[in-house]
Amino acid sequence: QVQLVESGGGLVQAGGSLRLSCAASGRTSSSYAMGWFRQAPGKEREFVAAISWSGGSIYYADSVKGRFTISRDKAKNTVYLQMNSLEPEETAVYYCAADQGGPSYYRGAYTYWGQGTQVTVSS
């Protein structure tokens, strides 16, 4: 089993930046694709970004392309999400996910999920 713990969330003003981290533990020797999703109150969980185990394949939601950057450090078993130019509508709980398959925009493709970290963007 793989355990995922997100960190780095908090309160930021519109236009500001945050970097989220997702630390993996457990059976991390496998080649896992990693993804970031977010869910605002009353809305469905939506795809944000994903990265392959090698880092060679990266995907972003159109809404964050050019502003967010996903990366991973395999030695540290950690994936990051750098978020720039944040807007209030991006206030949500951000979740890290992992799966042995390739990176996917579809939340159903991921086996493991963290508990999420709250990101609040104020106006």
Residue pairs with C-beta under 8 A, 6 or more apart in sequence:
1 26
1 27
1 112
2 24
2 25
2 26
2 27
2 28
2 30
2 32
2 98
2 111
2 112
3 24
3 25
3 26
3 112
4 22
4 23
4 24
4 96
4 97
4 98
4 112
4 113
4 114
5 22
5 23
5 25
5 114
5 115
6 20
6 21
6 22
6 94
6 95
6 96
6 114
6 115
6 116
6 117
7 20
7 21
7 22
7 23
7 117
8 18
8 19
8 20
8 21
8 117
9 18
9 20
9 94
9 117
9 118
9 119
9 120
10 18
10 118
10 119
10 120
11 120
11 122
12 18
12 86
12 119
12 120
12 121
12 122
13 121
13 122
13 123
14 86
14 87
14 88
14 121
14 122
14 123
15 85
15 86
16 86
16 121
17 82
17 83
17 84
17 85
17 86
18 83
18 86
18 119
19 80
19 81
19 82
19 83
20 36
20 80
20 81
20 83
20 94
20 96
20 117
20 119
21 78
21 79
21 80
22 34
22 36
22 78
22 79
22 80
22 81
22 96
22 114
23 76
23 77
23 78
24 32
24 77
24 78
24 79
24 98
25 77
28 77
30 100
31 53
31 54
31 100
32 53
32 98
32 99
32 100
32 112
33 50
33 51
33 52
33 53
33 98
33 99
33 100
33 101
33 102
33 103
33 104
34 50
34 51
34 53
34 70
34 72
34 79
34 96
34 97
34 98
34 103
35 47
35 48
35 49
35 50
35 51
35 96
35 97
35 98
35 99
35 103
35 104
35 105
35 107
35 110
36 48
36 49
36 50
36 70
36 79
36 81
36 94
36 95
36 96
36 97
37 45
37 46
37 47
37 48
37 94
37 95
37 97
37 107
38 45
38 46
38 48
38 90
38 92
38 93
38 94
38 95
38 119
39 45
39 46
39 92
39 93
39 95
39 116
40 89
40 91
40 92
40 93
43 92
45 95
45 107
46 61
47 61
47 105
47 106
47 107
48 60
48 61
48 64
48 68
48 81
48 94
49 58
49 59
49 60
49 61
49 64
49 68
49 70
49 81
50 58
50 59
50 70
50 103
50 104
50 105
51 57
51 58
51 59
51 70
51 71
51 72
51 79
51 103
52 58
52 102
52 103
53 74
55 71
55 72
55 74
57 102
57 103
58 70
58 103
59 103
59 105
60 68
60 70
61 105
64 83
67 83
67 84
67 85
68 81
68 82
68 83
68 84
69 80
69 81
69 82
69 84
70 79
70 80
70 81
70 82
71 79
71 80
71 82
72 78
72 79
72 80
73 79
73 80
79 96
81 94
83 90
83 119
86 119
86 121
87 121
88 121
88 122
88 123
89 121
90 119
90 121
91 119
91 120
91 121
92 119
93 116
93 117
93 118
93 119
94 116
94 117
94 118
94 119
95 113
95 114
95 115
95 116
96 113
96 114
97 107
97 110
97 112
97 113
97 114
98 110
98 111
98 112
99 109
99 110
99 111
99 112
100 111
101 109
104 110
